[in-house]
């Protein structure tokens, strides 16, 4: 972020936010469709999985605005915030922490009731 004018840096951040939010919106549409059409989902997918993923997708739509807001005041700090975004997705790849525990409990209770 050391090259270009402040306007270039702000434009890059806004473009990043638009693309990242569009990606989150695409996941939201996909997860919503699968949540409503359970016949398309494999049997081993926990109940409520796609509902929980929709929440994660909503975060993915809103989160890119954070580096833009930070970048308006502190352009160099915005780069650090942008780097945190993939870390969020990596940390929540198995679902959000609280919802992941619920899914595991549901999956265990679903399999024990089948026995």
VMD Tcl script that draws the C-alpha trace (Angstrom):
set ca {
  {0.00 0.00 0.00}
  {3.01 2.27 -0.32}
  {2.47 3.04 -4.00}
  {-0.20 5.24 -5.55}
  {-2.21 8.10 -4.22}
  {-4.55 7.98 -1.27}
  {-7.42 7.88 -3.76}
  {-5.88 4.81 -5.42}
  {-5.61 3.08 -2.07}
  {-9.20 3.91 -1.14}
  {-10.40 2.71 -4.55}
  {-8.55 -0.58 -4.09}
  {-10.15 -1.08 -0.68}
  {-13.62 -0.35 -2.01}
  {-13.10 -2.72 -4.95}
  {-11.88 -5.41 -2.53}
  {-14.98 -4.89 -0.38}
  {-17.33 -5.13 -3.37}
  {-15.74 -8.34 -4.67}
  {-15.55 -9.96 -1.22}
  {-19.15 -9.01 -0.43}
  {-20.30 -10.41 -3.78}
  {-18.56 -13.67 -2.92}
  {-20.37 -13.77 0.43}
  {-23.66 -13.03 -1.31}
  {-23.12 -15.94 -3.70}
  {-22.55 -18.27 -0.74}
  {-25.64 -16.89 0.98}
  {-27.79 -17.70 -2.05}
  {-26.29 -21.20 -2.28}
  {-26.72 -21.97 1.42}
  {-30.26 -20.61 1.46}
  {-31.22 -22.80 -1.49}
  {-29.71 -25.91 0.10}
  {-31.32 -25.09 3.45}
  {-34.74 -25.03 1.75}
  {-34.13 -28.08 -0.47}
  {-32.93 -30.75 1.95}
  {-33.56 -33.46 -0.65}
  {-30.39 -32.26 -2.40}
  {-28.23 -32.69 0.70}
  {-26.38 -35.86 1.66}
  {-27.74 -37.71 4.68}
  {-24.60 -37.20 6.78}
  {-24.90 -33.39 6.72}
  {-26.05 -32.24 10.19}
  {-29.46 -30.68 10.63}
  {-29.14 -26.91 10.57}
  {-25.74 -26.90 8.85}
  {-26.83 -24.63 6.01}
  {-28.69 -22.31 8.38}
  {-25.45 -21.86 10.33}
  {-23.48 -21.34 7.14}
  {-25.93 -18.62 6.11}
  {-24.97 -16.72 9.27}
  {-21.31 -17.11 8.31}
  {-22.09 -15.87 4.77}
  {-23.81 -12.80 6.23}
  {-20.62 -12.04 8.14}
  {-18.77 -12.49 4.86}
  {-20.98 -9.87 3.23}
  {-20.57 -7.30 6.00}
  {-16.98 -7.89 7.08}
  {-15.31 -6.33 4.01}
  {-16.72 -2.96 5.03}
  {-14.44 -2.98 8.09}
  {-11.15 -2.49 6.19}
  {-12.79 0.25 4.11}
  {-13.81 2.12 7.25}
  {-10.40 1.58 8.85}
  {-8.69 2.58 5.60}
  {-10.43 5.92 5.45}
  {-8.65 6.95 8.64}
  {-5.56 4.69 8.63}
  {-4.75 3.37 5.13}
  {-1.78 1.24 6.22}
  {-3.76 -0.39 9.02}
  {-6.42 -1.42 6.51}
  {-3.96 -3.86 4.96}
  {-3.69 -5.65 8.31}
  {-7.47 -5.88 8.53}
  {-7.66 -7.26 4.98}
  {-5.17 -9.99 5.95}
  {-7.40 -10.98 8.87}
  {-10.31 -11.85 6.54}
  {-8.85 -15.16 5.26}
  {-7.91 -15.99 8.84}
  {-11.59 -15.60 9.80}
  {-12.60 -18.04 7.06}
  {-9.86 -20.48 8.08}
  {-10.83 -20.31 11.76}
  {-14.51 -20.86 10.98}
  {-14.11 -23.45 8.21}
  {-15.88 -25.99 10.43}
  {-18.56 -23.46 11.36}
  {-18.72 -20.71 13.94}
  {-17.38 -21.89 17.34}
  {-20.71 -22.00 19.22}
  {-22.67 -23.37 16.29}
  {-20.01 -25.99 15.54}
  {-20.47 -27.49 18.99}
  {-24.25 -27.58 18.47}
  {-23.83 -29.34 15.13}
  {-21.59 -31.99 16.66}
  {-24.12 -32.61 19.44}
  {-26.93 -32.88 16.91}
  {-24.93 -35.23 14.71}
  {-24.19 -37.48 17.72}
  {-27.82 -37.50 18.82}
  {-28.98 -38.21 15.25}
  {-26.66 -41.20 14.95}
  {-27.53 -42.55 18.40}
  {-31.25 -42.41 17.63}
  {-30.67 -44.47 14.48}
  {-29.25 -47.38 16.49}
}
mol new
graphics top color blue
foreach p $ca { graphics top sphere $p radius 0.5 }
foreach p [lrange $ca 0 end-1] q [lrange $ca 1 end] { graphics top cylinder $p $q radius 0.2 }
display resetview
